[in-house]
Amino acid sequence: MFKVFYLAALKELGAAFLLSLGFLNAILMMEHLLKMSRTLSGIGASLPDMAAIIFYIQPQLFLITIPMSLLLSVLLVYGRMNMDNEIVVLRMSGMDFRKISLPVLILGVTCFFLSIVVSFSIAPKSSLHVKEKITHMIATRASHAIEEGTFNTTFKDIVLLVKGKKPDNALEGVFIYDYRVKAEPKILMAKEGRLFIADSLEAGMVMKNGYINLSKGKTITELFFDTYNMTLNLNTGSRRPHKSELTPLELIAAAQVAEREKDRIAFYLELHRRVSLPFVCLLLILFGPPLALIAGKSGRLGGLALGLVVFTSYYMLLIYCENLVKAEKLSHYVGAWIPSVVLGIMAVILFRKEYTR
């Protein structure tokens, strides 16, 4: 009988987990796409390009959605079992609460190891692939999307205007207003320009036969050039490697060589997140089943709402503690783990209470 229950519970938990994972990833993915929509629409991204970007974004979302999906699946399945009085029947048949929760243990441990693999390896690689894909699209398609006689703002803090385009994608009559350095704006004009990708995965433009007008305070300097290479920042982020693109070992190395304390703390906080979020899966093994019984007869919508409230509260506490660390009011070792400690204490209390009933 117990074996039949375990197999049925695991099957139902697995199905609920996959549905929750797909639902939550779809919601969070919209935010990422909205941030990049201005750049992607500006260069005329195709459907395959969008599909590739969506695919590469998924592992970055798994760090958050795997623990959330685990909690929601437990609340939905064990909440249904509670509504149908299956938990009462199992207890009457001699199963204690630890044995009833065994399927959650199996799923929780699986989610923990899956999250570790995603956090340490897959997510950093996928972040780099997203950057590579967008940079390649910028360099290969931006020239097609740039319209003659129209101001283009695809690149961060740069206004681009071209007079015409050649069949080989070269740009004619290039005008650029560069205000990346607010105190020293630049105006560049060239007879010809061409976009390219540098080895550092940065988009750039090589211009020929033109001049640069530099303005600093009341001083104006004019320089003429035959060839000039210019780096172009995308609207999607910084030129420097983002923290999400670094593995845990690279985060530690970056924190050790960081010149500013603010940067050092940011790298360590990212490192703690890579470990603490997968660790939440282990805490939910104890927290999920008793919480599902507390939800009582509220039904699936009640369990779904309760799960979202719990994880939202956890994430808000995590952000609050991280802000305290950034303000140097807490050590990063302490601030990054306070939410997990609070969740762990609550999980142990609820599980012991339900086990000793």
C-alpha positions in Angstrom: 0.0 0.0 0.0 2.8 2.4 1.0 4.6 1.8 -2.3 1.5 2.5 -4.3 1.0 5.8 -2.3 4.7 6.9 -2.9 4.5 6.2 -6.6 1.2 8.0 -7.0 2.3 11.0 -4.9 5.6 11.3 -6.8 3.8 11.2 -10.1 1.3 13.9 -9.0 4.0 16.1 -7.4 6.2 15.8 -10.6 3.3 16.9 -12.8 2.4 19.8 -10.5 6.0 20.8 -10.3 6.5 20.9 -14.1 3.3 22.9 -14.6 4.2 25.4 -11.9 7.8 25.7 -13.3 6.5 26.5 -16.8 3.9 28.9 -15.5 6.3 30.9 -13.3 9.1 30.9 -15.9 6.6 32.3 -18.5 5.6 35.2 -16.1 9.2 36.1 -15.1 10.4 35.8 -18.7 8.1 38.6 -19.8 10.0 41.1 -17.6 13.3 40.2 -19.2 11.8 40.4 -22.7 10.3 43.8 -22.0 13.7 45.1 -20.9 15.3 44.0 -24.2 12.3 44.8 -26.4 13.6 48.2 -27.3 16.9 46.8 -28.6 15.5 43.7 -30.2 12.7 45.6 -32.0 15.2 48.3 -33.1 17.4 45.7 -35.0 14.5 43.7 -36.4 15.0 40.5 -34.4 13.5 37.4 -36.2 11.3 34.7 -34.6 14.2 32.2 -34.4 16.3 34.9 -32.7 13.6 35.6 -30.2 13.2 31.8 -29.6 16.9 31.4 -29.0 17.0 34.3 -26.5 13.9 32.9 -24.6 15.7 29.5 -24.5 18.9 31.0 -23.0 17.0 33.1 -20.5 15.3 30.0 -18.9 18.2 28.8 -16.7 18.6 32.3 -15.2 15.0 32.0 -14.0 15.3 28.5 -12.7 17.2 29.7 -9.6 14.0 31.4 -8.4 11.3 29.3 -10.0 12.6 25.8 -8.9 12.1 26.5 -5.2 8.8 28.3 -5.9 7.5 25.5 -8.0 8.6 22.9 -5.4 6.5 24.8 -2.7 3.5 25.3 -5.0 3.5 21.6 -6.1 3.6 20.4 -2.5 0.8 22.8 -1.4 -1.4 21.8 -4.4 -0.9 18.0 -4.0 -0.9 17.7 -0.3 -3.7 20.3 0.0 -5.8 18.2 -2.3 -5.0 15.1 -0.3 -6.0 16.9 2.8 -9.3 18.0 1.2 -10.1 14.4 0.2 -9.2 13.2 3.7 -6.4 11.0 2.3 -4.0 12.2 4.9 -6.4 11.0 7.6 -6.7 7.6 6.0 -2.9 7.3 5.7 -2.5 8.1 9.4 -5.2 5.7 10.3 -3.3 3.0 8.4 -0.2 3.5 10.5 1.9 6.0 8.5 3.4 8.8 10.5 3.9 12.3 9.1 7.6 11.6 8.2 6.6 8.7 5.9 3.7 10.7 4.4 6.2 13.4 3.6 8.8 11.0 2.0 7.7 11.9 -1.7 8.4 15.6 -0.9 11.9 14.6 0.4 12.7 12.8 -2.9 11.4 15.7 -5.0 13.1 18.3 -2.7 16.5 16.7 -2.9 16.2 16.3 -6.6 15.3 20.0 -6.9 18.3 20.9 -4.7 20.9 19.1 -6.9 19.2 20.4 -10.0 19.4 24.0 -8.6 23.1 23.5 -7.7 23.9 22.4 -11.2 22.0 25.4 -12.7 23.5 27.8 -10.2 27.1 26.8 -10.6 27.3 25.9 -14.3 24.2 26.2 -16.6 23.0 29.7 -15.6 26.4 31.5 -16.0 26.8 29.9 -19.4 23.3 30.8 -20.5 23.8 34.4 -19.4 26.9 34.6 -21.6 25.1 33.0 -24.5 22.4 35.7 -24.2 25.0 38.4 -24.4 26.7 36.7 -27.4 23.4 36.3 -29.2 22.3 39.9 -28.7 25.8 41.3 -29.6 25.9 39.2 -32.7 22.4 40.4 -33.7 23.4 44.0 -33.1 26.5 43.8 -35.3 24.9 41.8 -38.2 21.4 43.3 -38.2 21.6 46.8 -36.8 22.8 48.2 -40.1 19.7 46.8 -41.8 17.4 48.3 -39.1 19.1 51.7 -39.2 17.0 54.0 -41.4 18.5 56.8 -43.4 17.7 60.2 -42.0 16.2 58.9 -38.8 17.7 59.2 -35.3 18.6 55.8 -33.9 19.0 55.1 -30.1 19.7 51.3 -30.2 23.0 51.9 -28.5 23.2 53.1 -24.9 23.7 56.9 -24.5 24.4 57.3 -28.2 22.3 59.0 -30.9 23.1 57.7 -34.4 22.1 59.3 -37.7 23.2 58.1 -41.2 22.7 59.7 -44.6 22.6 56.5 -46.6 23.5 52.8 -46.8 25.6 50.9 -49.3 24.7 47.4 -50.6 27.6 45.9 -48.5 25.9 47.2 -45.2 28.4 50.1 -44.9 26.9 53.3 -43.6 27.4 56.7 -45.4 27.4 60.1 -43.9 27.6 59.0 -40.2 26.7 61.4 -37.4 27.0 60.3 -33.8 26.3 62.2 -30.6 28.0 60.3 -27.7 27.0 61.4 -24.2 28.2 58.3 -22.3 30.5 60.7 -20.4 28.0 63.4 -19.3 30.6 66.0 -18.6 32.4 65.4 -21.9 29.9 64.8 -24.8 31.3 64.1 -28.2 30.1 64.6 -31.7 31.6 62.4 -34.4 31.1 62.7 -38.2 32.5 60.4 -40.8 32.0 59.7 -44.5 31.7 56.0 -43.9 31.1 53.6 -41.0 30.7 49.8 -40.5 29.5 47.8 -37.4 31.6 44.9 -36.1 32.0 42.6 -33.1 35.2 42.8 -31.0 36.8 39.8 -29.4 35.5 40.9 -26.0 31.9 40.4 -27.3 31.4 44.2 -27.6 29.7 45.8 -30.6 31.7 48.5 -32.3 31.9 50.8 -35.3 34.9 51.5 -37.5 34.6 55.0 -39.2 36.7 56.5 -42.0 37.5 60.0 -43.0 35.9 62.1 -40.3 36.4 64.3 -37.3 35.6 64.4 -33.6 34.3 67.4 -31.7 35.1 67.2 -28.0 33.4 69.5 -25.5 34.6 69.9 -21.9 33.3 72.9 -20.1 34.0 76.0 -22.2 36.8 74.2 -24.1 36.1 72.6 -27.5 38.6 70.4 -29.3 38.4 69.2 -32.9 40.3 66.2 -34.1 40.5 64.7 -37.6 41.0 61.0 -38.4 41.4 58.6 -41.3 40.2 55.6 -39.3 38.6 55.5 -35.9 37.3 52.5 -33.9 34.5 53.2 -31.5 32.9 50.8 -28.9 29.1 50.8 -28.7 27.3 49.8 -25.5 24.0 48.0 -25.9 20.9 49.2 -24.1 20.8 45.8 -22.3 23.6 46.4 -19.9 27.2 47.1 -19.1 30.3 46.3 -21.1 31.8 44.6 -18.1 30.9 40.9 -17.4 27.7 40.8 -15.4 27.7 38.9 -12.1 25.2 36.4 -13.6 27.8 35.4 -16.2 30.4 34.4 -13.6 30.8 31.0 -11.9 31.1 30.8 -8.1 34.9 30.5 -8.3 35.0 33.5 -10.7 32.8 35.5 -8.3 35.2 34.8 -5.4 38.2 35.8 -7.6 36.4 39.0 -8.7 35.5 39.8 -5.1 39.1 39.4 -4.0 40.5 41.8 -6.7 37.6 44.3 -6.5 38.9 47.8 -5.9 35.7 49.2 -4.4 34.0 47.8 -1.3 30.7 48.2 -3.0 31.7 45.9 -5.8 33.3 43.4 -3.4 30.0 43.1 -1.4 28.0 42.7 -4.6 30.1 39.8 -5.8 29.8 38.1 -2.4 26.0 38.6 -2.3 25.7 37.0 -5.7 27.8 34.1 -4.5 25.6 33.6 -1.4 22.5 33.7 -3.6 23.9 30.9 -5.8 24.0 28.7 -2.7 21.2 29.9 -0.5 18.4 29.7 -3.1 19.1 26.0 -3.9 19.4 25.4 -0.1 15.8 26.6 0.2 14.7 23.5 -1.6 15.9 21.4 1.4 14.1 23.7 3.8 10.8 23.3 1.9 10.9 19.6 2.4 10.0 20.3 6.1 8.0 23.5 5.4 5.8 22.4 2.5 3.7 19.4 3.9 2.6 21.0 7.2 1.9 24.3 5.4 -0.4 22.4 3.0 -2.3 21.0 6.0 -2.6 24.5 7.6 -4.1 25.7 4.3 -6.9 23.3 5.3 -10.0 23.3 3.1 -9.2 26.5 1.2 -8.7 24.5 -2.0 -6.1 24.8 -4.7 -6.4 28.5 -5.2 -5.9 29.0 -1.5 -2.7 26.8 -1.6 -1.5 28.7 -4.6 -2.0 32.0 -2.9 -0.4 30.9 0.3 2.7 29.6 -1.6 3.1 32.9 -3.4 2.7 34.9 -0.2 5.3 32.7 1.6 7.9 33.0 -1.2 7.2 36.7 -1.8 7.8 37.3 1.9 11.0 35.3 1.8 12.3 37.2 -1.2 11.3 40.6 0.3 13.3 39.7 3.4 16.2 38.6 1.3 16.3 41.9 -0.6 15.9 43.8 2.6 18.8 42.0 4.2 20.9 42.4 1.1 20.3 46.2 1.2 21.4 46.2 4.9 24.6 44.5 3.7 25.1 47.0 0.9 24.7 49.8 3.5 27.4 48.0 5.5 25.1 47.5 8.5 25.4 43.8 8.3 28.2 41.4 7.3 27.4 39.7 4.0 27.8 36.3 5.7 25.0 37.2 8.1 22.7 39.2 5.9 22.6 36.8 3.0 21.5 33.9 5.2 19.0 35.5 7.6 16.0 34.7 5.4 17.1 31.0 5.1 17.5 30.8 8.9 14.1 32.3 9.5 12.5 29.9 7.0 14.4 27.0 8.5 13.2 27.7 12.1 9.6 28.0 10.9 9.9 24.8 8.9 11.3 22.8 11.9 8.6 24.2 14.2 5.7 23.4 11.8 7.0 19.9 11.0 7.5 18.9 14.6 4.1 20.2 15.5 2.5 18.1 12.8 4.6 15.1 13.5 3.7 15.0 17.1 0.0 15.4 16.6 
